[in-house]
């Protein structure tokens, strides 16, 4: 990567209809209980994806301190969210599945089955031989559970956070220009074509698919990398014509997975590289706010978006301010830190004081 740094997946964006209800479910099932910000304002600069006008919304970013990226839950306030006309299927384009890390696949399976969460088949090996299974939230979003290492805080939760996504693409080779060339997922774990037993119970899983799992040959390092951990991206395409886009005829922020977001450093250098690679920023908060930080009330930074070849949105955030202990007014000013190296674990573990209990 050229003069910029990527520190891991910060969050997966999820459009919801009822934020309080969805967040409660994600706390109870996935441990997303550490509130980083809760912003109730107007989305003014995502106009290419929100019908060309500002939209009132509420957005909450929450993390699971055990490890992994968080969820940014996003709800329209003055506009009725538009549901997808058809359920997303393997072979469609867009973010299809969120990968979640667990310590023990058997215990995780028992946890979800014991709570009557829809489980899509028994654990089965993926193309690398790792046992995996899939669950569905109450809103139709699919999550893949996989054993992973690299844990941060020790808590009594069955899962950590996100450590990747399955992205439907029309051309895996073209999409590598973004995910390998810009994001750094340059190592192929597997590249298989066929009908896969672990996908058998998923919509579209009965057809022939090509699956490519990518990881980074150089581990992510940055302010939050000890907490976010490492991640993977799985690109998947059907061998025939690609299907619909998951946000077809809908806005960004409508129900479902809406983006994947990365913590970054030297975002202006990243912007140059994206432009040179043919994937320019489609949204840039610095242009809209005259080079000032975009303020989310409790956190602030510079954010930008690019699209992959099929229009899937990838967000980059250079964090400037982070609440560590809000009750005492303790915030981290990251703009003053010259080196993009991991923050002390004790400092990040103070985020536990921002926990929200489930209803």
Residue frames as qw, qx, qy, qz and C-alpha x, y, z in Angstrom:
[[0.000, 0.888, 0.459, 0.000, 0.00, 0.00, 0.00],
 [0.480, 0.422, 0.038, 0.768, 1.33, 3.42, -1.01],
 [0.121, 0.234, -0.269, 0.926, 1.80, 5.89, 1.85],
 [0.600, -0.355, 0.018, -0.717, -1.50, 5.01, 3.49],
 [0.052, 0.142, -0.942, 0.301, -2.40, 2.46, 6.13],
 [0.673, -0.300, -0.372, -0.565, -5.46, 0.32, 6.77],
 [0.122, -0.375, 0.742, -0.543, -6.01, -0.75, 10.36],
 [0.050, 0.161, 0.976, -0.137, -8.83, -3.27, 9.98],
 [0.228, -0.529, -0.648, -0.499, -12.60, -3.48, 9.67],
 [0.109, -0.142, 0.405, -0.897, -14.18, -0.83, 11.86],
 [0.487, 0.246, 0.593, -0.592, -17.78, -1.85, 11.21],
 [0.097, 0.276, 0.837, 0.463, -20.36, -3.35, 8.91],
 [0.302, 0.064, 0.071, -0.949, -23.21, -1.00, 8.04],
 [0.005, -0.334, -0.941, -0.053, -26.69, -2.44, 8.52],
 [0.310, -0.211, -0.164, -0.912, -29.85, -0.61, 7.51],
 [0.080, -0.280, -0.908, 0.302, -32.72, -1.30, 9.93],
 [0.232, -0.608, -0.509, -0.564, -36.38, -0.37, 10.34],
 [0.579, -0.780, -0.089, -0.222, -36.40, -0.22, 14.16],
 [0.378, 0.614, -0.560, 0.408, -32.98, 0.62, 15.55],
 [0.438, -0.489, 0.546, -0.520, -33.75, -0.03, 19.21],
 [0.941, -0.008, 0.204, -0.271, -35.20, -3.45, 18.46],
 [0.829, 0.468, -0.266, 0.150, -32.36, -4.46, 16.13],
 [0.149, 0.663, -0.573, 0.458, -29.64, -3.24, 18.47],
 [0.671, -0.386, 0.460, -0.434, -31.14, -5.18, 21.36],
 [0.981, 0.163, 0.059, -0.082, -31.03, -8.34, 19.23],
 [0.650, 0.590, -0.358, 0.319, -27.41, -7.71, 18.18],
 [0.213, -0.639, 0.567, -0.475, -26.41, -7.17, 21.80],
 [0.809, -0.233, 0.415, -0.344, -28.03, -10.41, 22.96],
 [0.957, 0.260, 0.126, 0.012, -26.86, -12.56, 20.06],
 [0.734, 0.486, -0.108, 0.463, -23.54, -10.98, 19.01],
 [0.622, -0.487, -0.233, 0.567, -22.47, -8.99, 22.07],
 [0.323, 0.472, 0.168, 0.803, -22.52, -5.58, 20.31],
 [0.405, -0.772, -0.479, 0.104, -22.94, -3.67, 23.56],
 [0.440, -0.441, -0.041, 0.781, -20.22, -0.95, 23.57],
 [0.309, 0.884, 0.348, 0.040, -21.68, 2.27, 22.20],
 [0.543, -0.044, 0.133, 0.828, -19.12, 4.40, 20.37],
 [0.114, 0.090, -0.024, -0.989, -21.59, 6.97, 19.10],
 [0.177, 0.586, 0.787, -0.073, -25.33, 7.51, 18.84],
 [0.074, -0.200, 0.193, 0.958, -25.98, 10.24, 16.30],
 [0.249, 0.654, 0.706, -0.105, -29.46, 11.55, 15.63],
 [0.013, 0.624, -0.131, -0.770, -29.11, 14.09, 12.84],
 [0.688, 0.653, 0.085, -0.305, -29.26, 14.55, 9.09],
 [0.705, -0.069, 0.509, 0.489, -27.18, 12.66, 6.53],
 [0.245, 0.864, 0.045, -0.438, -26.19, 15.58, 4.31],
 [0.094, 0.701, -0.576, -0.410, -23.33, 14.32, 2.14],
 [0.410, -0.025, 0.901, 0.142, -24.42, 10.85, 1.04],
 [0.495, 0.499, 0.091, -0.705, -26.60, 12.43, -1.62],
 [0.360, 0.344, -0.729, -0.470, -25.52, 10.10, -4.47],
 [0.279, -0.052, -0.959, 0.017, -27.08, 7.25, -2.47],
 [0.029, 0.406, 0.721, -0.560, -30.01, 8.91, -0.66],
 [0.273, 0.727, 0.624, 0.084, -32.12, 10.21, -3.51],
 [0.367, 0.501, 0.150, 0.770, -30.15, 13.40, -4.05],
 [0.267, -0.740, 0.005, -0.618, -31.27, 15.11, -0.85],
 [0.008, -0.351, 0.742, -0.570, -30.37, 15.09, 2.87],
 [0.682, -0.319, -0.589, -0.294, -32.15, 12.49, 4.94],
 [0.465, -0.585, 0.412, -0.521, -32.98, 12.54, 8.64],
 [0.832, 0.044, -0.553, 0.002, -31.64, 9.43, 10.29],
 [0.592, -0.694, 0.372, -0.172, -30.28, 7.88, 13.47],
 [0.757, 0.393, -0.505, 0.134, -27.00, 5.96, 13.41],
 [0.672, -0.650, 0.328, -0.132, -25.38, 3.94, 16.20],
 [0.587, 0.483, -0.637, 0.124, -21.92, 2.39, 16.15],
 [0.754, -0.513, 0.311, -0.269, -21.50, -0.46, 18.63],
 [0.409, 0.521, -0.748, 0.053, -18.62, -2.89, 19.22],
 [0.939, -0.321, -0.113, -0.040, -18.01, -6.25, 20.87],
 [0.141, -0.862, 0.482, -0.065, -14.81, -5.83, 22.89],
 [0.877, -0.188, 0.431, 0.098, -13.88, -9.49, 22.57],
 [0.347, -0.282, 0.597, 0.666, -12.57, -8.68, 19.09],
 [0.334, 0.439, 0.733, 0.398, -13.65, -7.86, 15.54],
 [0.019, -0.196, -0.213, -0.957, -15.39, -5.03, 13.77],
 [0.232, 0.293, 0.615, -0.694, -18.63, -3.54, 15.03],
 [0.198, 0.593, 0.727, 0.284, -22.03, -2.77, 13.52],
 [0.074, 0.149, 0.047, -0.985, -23.20, 0.65, 12.40],
 [0.150, 0.540, 0.828, -0.023, -26.97, 0.45, 12.59],
 [0.006, -0.101, 0.220, 0.970, -28.71, 3.05, 10.42],
 [0.141, 0.567, 0.805, -0.100, -32.40, 4.00, 10.43],
 [0.013, 0.385, 0.329, 0.862, -34.29, 6.53, 8.34],
 [0.000, 0.311, 0.628, -0.713, -36.54, 8.78, 10.43],
 [0.374, 0.481, 0.147, -0.779, -38.69, 10.80, 8.00],
 [0.543, 0.366, -0.555, -0.512, -38.77, 8.27, 5.19],
 [0.911, -0.113, 0.291, -0.269, -40.25, 4.79, 5.25],
 [0.243, -0.481, 0.792, 0.288, -37.42, 2.31, 4.60],
 [0.760, 0.360, -0.275, -0.466, -37.87, 0.30, 1.43],
 [0.737, -0.250, 0.627, -0.023, -37.57, -3.44, 1.83],
 [0.000, 0.320, -0.802, -0.505, -36.01, -5.57, -0.90],
 [0.738, 0.153, -0.165, -0.637, -38.59, -7.02, -3.26],
 [0.937, 0.076, -0.338, -0.043, -36.80, -10.36, -3.25],
 [0.740, -0.616, 0.231, 0.138, -34.52, -12.02, -0.77],
 [0.148, 0.778, -0.586, -0.173, -30.81, -11.77, -1.61],
 [0.990, 0.065, 0.125, -0.011, -29.36, -14.91, -3.18],
 [0.537, -0.442, 0.532, 0.483, -25.87, -16.21, -3.80],
 [0.471, 0.373, 0.595, 0.534, -25.15, -14.99, -7.31],
 [0.023, 0.961, 0.257, 0.101, -26.51, -11.51, -6.60],
 [0.505, 0.389, -0.216, 0.739, -24.08, -8.61, -6.25],
 [0.322, -0.740, 0.113, -0.579, -23.43, -6.67, -3.05],
 [0.070, -0.359, 0.803, -0.470, -22.72, -7.64, 0.56],
 [0.688, -0.155, -0.582, -0.405, -24.49, -10.95, 1.03],
 [0.828, -0.402, -0.376, 0.103, -23.18, -12.29, 4.34],
 [0.133, -0.833, 0.402, -0.357, -21.36, -10.95, 7.39],
 [0.756, 0.084, -0.600, 0.247, -18.65, -13.25, 8.81],
 [0.496, -0.752, 0.193, -0.390, -18.58, -13.44, 12.61],
 [0.414, 0.403, -0.765, 0.284, -15.77, -14.92, 14.69],
 [0.812, -0.488, -0.001, -0.319, -16.35, -17.47, 17.45],
 [0.211, -0.626, 0.738, -0.140, -14.03, -19.37, 19.78],
 [0.293, -0.043, 0.954, -0.047, -15.77, -22.74, 19.54],
 [0.352, 0.011, -0.548, -0.759, -18.02, -23.62, 16.60],
 [0.380, -0.299, -0.874, -0.044, -19.87, -26.35, 18.50],
 [0.159, -0.446, -0.576, 0.666, -20.69, -24.11, 21.46],
 [0.165, 0.240, -0.137, -0.947, -21.77, -21.35, 19.10],
 [0.369, -0.135, -0.749, -0.534, -24.09, -23.73, 17.24],
 [0.339, -0.422, -0.809, 0.228, -25.66, -24.87, 20.51],
 [0.068, -0.337, -0.302, 0.889, -26.02, -21.24, 21.64],
 [0.304, 0.136, -0.295, -0.896, -28.05, -20.18, 18.61],
 [0.439, -0.202, -0.818, -0.313, -30.08, -23.39, 18.41],
 [0.299, -0.356, -0.755, 0.462, -30.87, -23.10, 22.11],
 [0.070, 0.417, 0.242, -0.873, -32.31, -19.62, 21.55],
 [0.515, 0.571, 0.635, -0.064, -34.45, -20.69, 18.60],
 [0.112, 0.710, -0.296, -0.630, -32.48, -18.56, 16.17],
 [0.865, 0.471, 0.066, -0.162, -32.95, -19.76, 12.56],
 [0.393, -0.544, 0.669, 0.319, -29.86, -21.86, 11.78],
 [0.704, 0.542, -0.224, -0.401, -29.34, -22.76, 8.12],
 [0.882, 0.238, -0.406, 0.033, -28.17, -26.35, 8.43],
 [0.827, -0.514, 0.039, 0.226, -25.62, -28.11, 10.63],
 [0.187, -0.802, 0.451, 0.345, -21.94, -27.12, 10.70],
 [0.888, 0.378, 0.207, 0.158, -20.22, -28.15, 7.46],
 [0.588, -0.349, 0.255, 0.684, -16.69, -27.62, 6.11],
 [0.348, 0.866, -0.055, -0.355, -15.95, -24.65, 3.89],
 [0.805, 0.553, -0.196, 0.084, -13.46, -25.08, 1.00],
 [0.164, 0.684, -0.614, 0.358, -10.53, -24.65, 3.42],
 [0.576, -0.079, -0.799, 0.154, -11.86, -27.42, 5.67],
 [0.026, -0.066, 0.541, -0.838, -13.05, -25.15, 8.50],
 [0.073, -0.525, -0.847, 0.036, -16.43, -25.96, 10.01],
 [0.083, 0.015, 0.017, -0.996, -18.97, -23.23, 9.59],
 [0.058, 0.575, 0.816, 0.022, -22.70, -22.56, 9.82],
 [0.005, -0.290, -0.213, -0.933, -25.06, -19.68, 9.08],
 [0.019, -0.540, -0.716, 0.443, -27.79, -17.93, 11.07],
 [0.049, 0.554, 0.434, 0.709, -30.46, -15.43, 10.03],
 [0.012, -0.121, -0.456, 0.881, -31.44, -12.40, 12.09],
 [0.295, 0.548, 0.687, -0.375, -35.11, -11.37, 12.42],
 [0.297, 0.759, -0.023, -0.579, -34.68, -9.07, 9.40],
 [0.872, 0.476, 0.113, -0.024, -33.39, -11.60, 6.90],
 [0.195, 0.830, -0.521, 0.043, -29.66, -10.77, 7.17],
 [0.977, -0.005, -0.197, 0.084, -27.36, -13.79, 7.02],
 [0.214, -0.818, 0.518, -0.133, -24.34, -14.21, 9.31],
 [0.859, 0.225, -0.451, 0.093, -21.63, -16.86, 8.94],
 [0.611, -0.720, 0.305, -0.118, -20.01, -18.23, 12.10],
 [0.800, 0.407, -0.368, 0.243, -16.38, -19.37, 11.92],
 [0.753, -0.556, -0.058, 0.347, -13.73, -20.21, 14.49],
 [0.423, 0.769, -0.144, 0.457, -11.00, -17.61, 14.65],
 [0.668, -0.333, -0.315, 0.586, -8.10, -16.56, 16.86],
 [0.260, 0.292, 0.001, 0.921, -6.74, -13.15, 17.86],
 [0.350, -0.756, -0.544, -0.102, -9.03, -12.23, 20.78],
 [0.134, 0.594, -0.191, 0.770, -8.84, -8.92, 22.64],
 [0.381, -0.377, 0.458, -0.709, -10.96, -8.72, 25.81],
 [0.223, -0.070, -0.971, 0.052, -11.98, -11.88, 27.67],
 [0.479, -0.042, 0.219, -0.849, -15.74, -11.85, 28.11],
 [0.392, 0.139, 0.892, -0.175, -18.52, -14.38, 28.52],
 [0.579, 0.537, -0.016, -0.613, -19.84, -14.05, 24.98],
 [0.850, 0.150, 0.497, 0.086, -20.18, -16.77, 22.38],
 [0.654, 0.571, 0.252, 0.428, -18.94, -14.59, 19.55],
 [0.315, -0.373, 0.048, 0.871, -16.73, -11.66, 18.75],
 [0.358, 0.679, 0.076, -0.636, -17.51, -9.12, 16.08],
 [0.791, 0.600, 0.068, -0.094, -17.20, -9.17, 12.34],
 [0.447, -0.543, 0.532, 0.471, -14.02, -10.30, 10.63],
 [0.107, -0.143, 0.711, 0.680, -15.12, -10.10, 7.04],
 [0.615, 0.405, 0.237, -0.634, -17.94, -10.34, 4.54],
 [0.501, 0.204, 0.764, 0.351, -19.07, -12.40, 1.58],
 [0.227, 0.597, -0.063, -0.767, -19.46, -10.08, -1.38],
 [0.687, 0.449, 0.565, 0.087, -21.31, -11.04, -4.53],
 [0.033, -0.627, 0.362, 0.690, -19.52, -9.80, -7.65],
 [0.783, 0.555, 0.056, -0.276, -20.02, -10.11, -11.40],
 [0.752, 0.512, -0.337, 0.244, -16.29, -10.61, -12.03],
 [0.778, -0.575, -0.021, 0.253, -13.94, -11.82, -9.33],
 [0.701, 0.101, 0.114, 0.697, -10.88, -10.90, -11.36],
 [0.109, 0.679, 0.141, 0.712, -12.05, -7.29, -11.83],
 [0.547, -0.789, -0.146, -0.238, -13.06, -7.00, -8.18],
 [0.823, -0.264, -0.118, 0.489, -9.58, -7.95, -7.02],
 [0.364, 0.530, 0.017, 0.765, -8.49, -4.53, -8.26],
 [0.371, -0.723, 0.043, -0.581, -10.26, -3.11, -5.20],
 [0.838, -0.521, 0.018, -0.161, -10.00, -5.83, -2.58],
 [0.878, -0.096, 0.034, 0.467, -6.43, -6.90, -3.32],
 [0.506, 0.470, 0.070, 0.720, -5.03, -3.81, -5.03],
 [0.131, -0.680, 0.068, -0.718, -6.42, -1.17, -2.63],
 [0.721, -0.586, 0.036, -0.369, -7.51, -3.01, 0.51],
 [0.044, -0.632, 0.755, -0.168, -4.47, -5.29, 0.74],
 [0.837, -0.053, 0.489, -0.241, -6.26, -8.68, 0.65],
 [0.399, 0.682, -0.526, -0.315, -3.57, -10.00, -1.66],
 [0.067, -0.291, 0.954, -0.029, -3.26, -13.65, -0.59],
 [0.718, -0.033, -0.398, -0.570, -5.62, -16.31, -1.96],
 [0.484, -0.280, 0.742, -0.369, -6.69, -18.85, 0.68],
 [0.486, 0.199, 0.843, 0.121, -8.82, -20.78, -1.80],
 [0.376, 0.384, -0.297, -0.789, -10.23, -20.35, -5.29],
 [0.266, 0.101, 0.959, 0.008, -12.85, -23.04, -5.94],
 [0.493, 0.112, -0.283, -0.815, -15.70, -23.51, -8.39],
 [0.254, -0.109, -0.959, -0.070, -18.51, -25.97, -7.80],
 [0.594, -0.558, -0.299, -0.496, -21.51, -26.73, -5.61],
 [0.191, 0.383, -0.673, 0.603, -20.62, -26.42, -1.94],
 [0.487, -0.408, -0.771, 0.038, -22.12, -28.37, 0.99],
 [0.252, -0.327, -0.473, 0.778, -21.71, -25.52, 3.47],
 [0.187, 0.154, -0.104, -0.965, -23.87, -23.28, 1.25],
 [0.086, -0.232, -0.917, -0.313, -26.54, -25.90, 0.52],
 [0.113, -0.644, -0.727, 0.211, -29.21, -24.32, 2.73],
 [0.072, -0.509, -0.045, 0.857, -28.65, -20.72, 1.62],
 [0.565, 0.725, 0.272, -0.284, -30.74, -19.05, -1.09],
 [0.507, 0.788, -0.326, -0.127, -28.90, -19.71, -4.35],
 [0.359, -0.600, 0.715, -0.018, -26.60, -22.23, -2.70],
 [0.839, 0.151, 0.519, -0.059, -27.82, -25.06, -4.91],
 [0.656, 0.754, -0.017, 0.001, -26.17, -23.59, -8.03],
 [0.814, 0.088, -0.025, 0.573, -22.59, -23.66, -9.27],
 [0.141, -0.990, 0.021, 0.002, -20.51, -20.84, -7.83],
 [0.654, 0.372, -0.319, 0.576, -16.95, -19.60, -7.82],
 [0.539, -0.837, -0.092, 0.007, -15.61, -18.71, -4.38],
 [0.591, 0.428, -0.315, 0.607, -12.34, -16.89, -3.67],
 [0.576, -0.783, -0.191, 0.134, -11.28, -16.26, -0.08],
 [0.459, 0.638, -0.205, 0.584, -8.71, -13.48, 0.35],
 [0.604, -0.730, -0.167, 0.272, -6.58, -12.47, 3.31],
 [0.128, 0.955, -0.257, 0.076, -3.76, -9.98, 3.85],
 [0.839, 0.188, -0.330, 0.390, -0.19, -11.19, 3.55],
 [0.265, 0.244, -0.405, 0.840, 0.78, -8.23, 5.77],
 [0.256, -0.580, -0.735, 0.240, -1.37, -8.01, 8.91],
 [0.073, -0.841, -0.220, -0.488, -3.34, -4.84, 9.56],
 [0.514, -0.268, -0.411, 0.703, -1.67, -2.53, 12.07],
 [0.029, -0.585, -0.176, -0.791, -3.11, 0.69, 13.46],
 [0.257, -0.400, 0.386, -0.791, -4.65, 2.46, 16.46],
 [0.741, -0.131, 0.308, -0.582, -7.38, -0.16, 16.92],
 [0.625, 0.334, -0.661, -0.246, -5.86, -3.20, 15.21],
 [0.055, 0.161, -0.916, 0.364, -5.44, -5.16, 18.45],
 [0.451, 0.225, 0.571, -0.649, -9.17, -4.83, 19.00],
 [0.682, 0.450, -0.136, -0.560, -10.42, -5.13, 15.41],
 [0.717, -0.162, 0.666, 0.127, -8.03, -7.99, 14.60],
 [0.069, -0.237, 0.725, 0.642, -7.43, -9.43, 11.17],
 [0.637, 0.416, 0.345, -0.550, -10.09, -10.13, 8.56],
 [0.352, 0.027, 0.813, 0.463, -10.88, -11.83, 5.28],
 [0.501, 0.418, -0.043, -0.756, -12.97, -11.05, 2.21],
 [0.468, 0.125, 0.858, 0.169, -14.77, -13.77, 0.28],
 [0.362, 0.378, -0.297, -0.799, -15.74, -12.95, -3.30],
 [0.458, 0.195, 0.866, -0.053, -18.44, -15.10, -4.81],
 [0.394, 0.381, -0.293, -0.784, -19.97, -15.20, -8.28],
 [0.820, 0.242, 0.471, -0.218, -22.29, -17.48, -10.19],
 [0.459, -0.155, 0.673, 0.559, -20.92, -19.16, -13.30],
 [0.287, 0.624, 0.630, 0.364, -23.82, -17.79, -15.36],
 [0.053, 0.658, 0.139, 0.738, -25.26, -14.28, -15.47],
 [0.156, -0.035, -0.610, 0.777, -25.06, -12.33, -12.18],
 [0.128, -0.669, -0.732, 0.000, -28.30, -11.62, -10.39],
 [0.078, -0.907, -0.213, -0.356, -29.68, -8.37, -9.01],
 [0.258, 0.386, -0.468, 0.752, -27.85, -5.93, -6.76],
 [0.330, -0.397, -0.776, 0.363, -28.87, -6.17, -3.11],
 [0.013, -0.524, -0.315, 0.792, -29.76, -2.44, -3.03],
 [0.114, 0.233, 0.650, 0.715, -31.39, -2.38, -6.46],
 [0.222, -0.609, -0.461, -0.606, -34.11, 0.33, -6.65],
 [0.583, -0.730, -0.335, 0.121, -33.41, 1.26, -3.03],
 [0.029, 0.909, -0.270, 0.316, -31.34, 3.78, -1.06],
 [0.485, 0.220, -0.658, 0.532, -28.20, 3.24, 0.93],
 [0.196, -0.167, 0.530, -0.808, -29.50, 2.88, 4.48],
 [0.790, -0.080, -0.188, -0.578, -32.51, 0.81, 3.49],
 [0.815, -0.384, 0.384, -0.203, -32.74, -2.56, 5.31],
 [0.954, 0.232, -0.029, 0.186, -29.84, -4.95, 4.84],
 [0.670, -0.360, 0.151, 0.631, -26.06, -4.75, 4.65],
 [0.304, 0.937, 0.156, -0.070, -25.17, -1.32, 3.25],
 [0.370, 0.815, -0.404, 0.188, -21.36, -1.02, 3.42],
 [0.863, -0.260, -0.197, 0.387, -18.11, -2.31, 4.91],
 [0.028, -0.969, 0.121, -0.214, -15.98, 0.29, 6.73],
 [0.826, 0.047, -0.252, 0.503, -12.23, 0.39, 7.41],
 [0.378, -0.879, 0.043, 0.286, -10.15, 2.41, 9.84],
 [0.732, 0.479, 0.064, 0.481, -7.40, 4.17, 7.87],
 [0.392, -0.725, 0.058, 0.564, -4.51, 6.61, 8.20],
 [0.150, -0.377, 0.458, 0.791, -3.34, 9.15, 5.59],
 [0.524, 0.541, 0.635, -0.173, -6.68, 9.20, 3.82],
 [0.326, 0.830, -0.146, -0.428, -5.47, 11.82, 1.33],
 [0.041, -0.481, 0.820, 0.307, -2.79, 9.41, 0.13],
 [0.411, 0.224, 0.881, -0.072, -5.42, 6.68, -0.07],
 [0.460, 0.733, 0.268, -0.423, -7.54, 9.03, -2.18],
 [0.204, 0.707, -0.524, -0.429, -4.69, 9.44, -4.68],
 [0.174, -0.209, 0.951, 0.148, -4.19, 5.68, -4.91],
 [0.466, 0.446, 0.719, -0.257, -7.91, 5.04, -5.40],
 [0.423, 0.783, -0.017, -0.456, -8.04, 7.59, -8.21],
 [0.090, 0.589, -0.731, -0.332, -4.97, 6.09, -9.87],
 [0.249, -0.017, 0.968, -0.002, -6.56, 2.63, -9.61],
 [0.231, -0.204, -0.646, -0.698, -9.78, 3.77, -11.27],
 [0.408, -0.581, -0.705, 0.006, -11.95, 3.84, -8.12],
 [0.102, 0.388, -0.181, 0.898, -12.22, 7.52, -7.08],
 [0.027, 0.268, 0.691, -0.671, -13.95, 8.67, -3.92],
 [0.092, -0.539, -0.663, -0.512, -17.68, 9.03, -4.60],
 [0.407, -0.865, -0.214, -0.200, -18.22, 10.77, -1.25],
 [0.575, 0.160, -0.365, 0.714, -15.63, 12.77, 0.70],
 [0.355, -0.810, -0.440, 0.155, -16.58, 14.45, 3.98],
 [0.460, -0.393, 0.018, 0.796, -13.57, 16.76, 3.86],
 [0.133, 0.265, 0.457, 0.839, -14.92, 18.48, 0.73],
 [0.295, -0.683, -0.566, -0.356, -18.31, 18.98, 2.34],
 [0.542, -0.783, -0.253, 0.167, -16.94, 20.26, 5.66],
 [0.213, 0.924, -0.211, 0.236, -14.14, 22.54, 4.40],
 [0.531, 0.418, -0.637, 0.371, -11.36, 20.25, 5.62],
 [0.392, -0.440, 0.512, -0.625, -12.89, 20.05, 9.12],
 [0.040, -0.023, 0.989, -0.141, -13.67, 16.81, 10.95],
 [0.533, -0.320, -0.524, -0.582, -17.09, 15.29, 10.43],
 [0.189, -0.244, 0.664, -0.681, -18.66, 15.34, 13.91],
 [0.520, -0.265, -0.761, -0.284, -20.83, 12.41, 15.00],
 [0.573, -0.706, -0.096, -0.405, -21.52, 14.00, 18.39],
 [0.767, -0.585, 0.264, 0.012, -19.34, 11.61, 20.41],
 [0.712, -0.139, 0.461, 0.511, -16.75, 10.81, 17.75],
 [0.342, 0.868, -0.065, -0.354, -15.28, 12.70, 14.82],
 [0.606, -0.224, 0.601, 0.471, -13.14, 12.09, 11.77],
 [0.322, 0.504, -0.425, -0.680, -12.80, 12.19, 8.01],
 [0.648, 0.133, 0.748, -0.053, -14.75, 9.63, 6.01],
 [0.347, 0.471, -0.473, -0.659, -15.00, 8.75, 2.35],
 [0.807, 0.174, 0.529, -0.195, -16.52, 6.06, 0.11],
 [0.164, 0.379, -0.707, -0.575, -15.57, 4.20, -3.02],
 [0.873, 0.177, 0.151, -0.429, -17.58, 1.72, -5.07],
 [0.500, -0.215, 0.788, 0.288, -16.32, -1.66, -6.20],
 [0.031, 0.082, -0.683, -0.725, -16.99, -2.60, -9.87],
 [0.194, -0.451, -0.832, -0.258, -20.56, -3.65, -8.97],
 [0.234, -0.649, -0.134, -0.711, -21.36, -0.60, -6.87],
 [0.720, -0.506, -0.437, 0.187, -20.81, -2.15, -3.44],
 [0.050, -0.910, 0.135, -0.388, -19.86, 0.63, -1.03],
 [0.761, -0.131, -0.358, 0.525, -16.60, 0.60, 0.91],
 [0.203, -0.956, -0.041, -0.209, -16.15, 3.27, 3.57],
 [0.638, 0.161, -0.370, 0.656, -12.85, 4.62, 4.91],
 [0.377, -0.898, -0.154, -0.164, -12.68, 6.46, 8.22],
 [0.490, 0.303, -0.421, 0.701, -9.70, 8.37, 9.58],
 [0.500, -0.726, -0.469, 0.051, -10.68, 8.77, 13.22],
 [0.213, 0.602, -0.219, 0.738, -9.82, 12.10, 14.83],
 [0.321, -0.376, 0.479, -0.725, -11.72, 11.93, 18.12],
 [0.607, -0.162, -0.766, -0.136, -12.86, 8.90, 20.11],
 [0.550, -0.610, 0.183, -0.541, -14.77, 8.81, 23.42],
 [0.446, 0.208, -0.829, 0.264, -12.95, 6.65, 25.96],
 [0.232, -0.397, -0.764, 0.453, -14.78, 7.56, 29.15],
 [0.020, -0.576, -0.397, -0.715, -17.66, 9.84, 28.23],
 [0.491, -0.754, -0.437, 0.008, -18.97, 10.23, 31.78],
 [0.537, -0.624, -0.011, 0.567, -15.74, 11.98, 32.74],
 [0.343, 0.913, -0.046, -0.215, -15.36, 13.77, 29.42],
 [0.461, -0.507, 0.626, 0.373, -12.32, 11.70, 28.44],
 [0.768, 0.620, 0.101, -0.126, -11.70, 11.68, 24.69],
 [0.692, -0.202, 0.409, 0.560, -8.74, 10.63, 22.59],
 [0.339, 0.857, -0.121, -0.368, -7.42, 13.24, 20.16],
 [0.862, 0.029, 0.412, 0.293, -5.86, 10.98, 17.53],
 [0.491, 0.845, 0.025, 0.210, -4.86, 13.83, 15.23],
 [0.196, -0.890, 0.401, -0.097, -2.00, 14.60, 17.63],
 [0.794, -0.292, 0.518, 0.126, -0.55, 11.08, 17.38],
 [0.232, 0.693, -0.518, -0.444, 2.14, 11.00, 14.75],
 [0.061, 0.251, -0.951, -0.169, 2.55, 7.22, 14.59],
 [0.770, -0.037, -0.202, -0.604, -0.26, 4.93, 13.48],
 [0.334, 0.187, -0.904, 0.192, 0.55, 2.18, 15.95],
 [0.519, -0.476, -0.697, -0.136, -1.73, 0.20, 18.28],
 [0.331, -0.663, 0.194, -0.642, -3.11, 2.08, 21.25],
 [0.035, -0.259, 0.868, -0.422, -2.48, 0.49, 24.67],
 [0.361, -0.304, -0.857, -0.206, -4.91, -2.32, 25.41],
 [0.189, -0.424, -0.657, 0.595, -5.86, -0.80, 28.79],
 [0.125, 0.263, -0.027, -0.956, -6.96, 2.37, 27.05],
 [0.416, -0.037, -0.617, -0.667, -9.25, 0.63, 24.58],
 [0.364, -0.295, -0.877, 0.105, -10.65, -1.64, 27.29],
 [0.039, 0.252, 0.422, -0.870, -12.01, 1.50, 28.97],
 [0.372, -0.050, -0.460, -0.805, -14.68, 1.41, 26.28],
 [0.320, -0.285, -0.902, 0.050, -16.38, -1.18, 28.47],
 [0.019, -0.366, -0.513, 0.776, -17.79, 1.74, 30.49],
 [0.346, 0.203, -0.236, -0.885, -19.94, 2.62, 27.47],
 [0.040, -0.130, -0.981, -0.137, -21.82, -0.69, 27.63],
 [0.555, -0.067, -0.053, -0.827, -25.54, -0.80, 26.97],
 [0.325, -0.012, 0.912, -0.251, -27.56, -3.58, 28.55],
 [0.188, -0.209, -0.780, -0.559, -30.13, -5.49, 26.47],
 [0.524, -0.274, 0.017, -0.806, -33.79, -4.93, 27.18]]
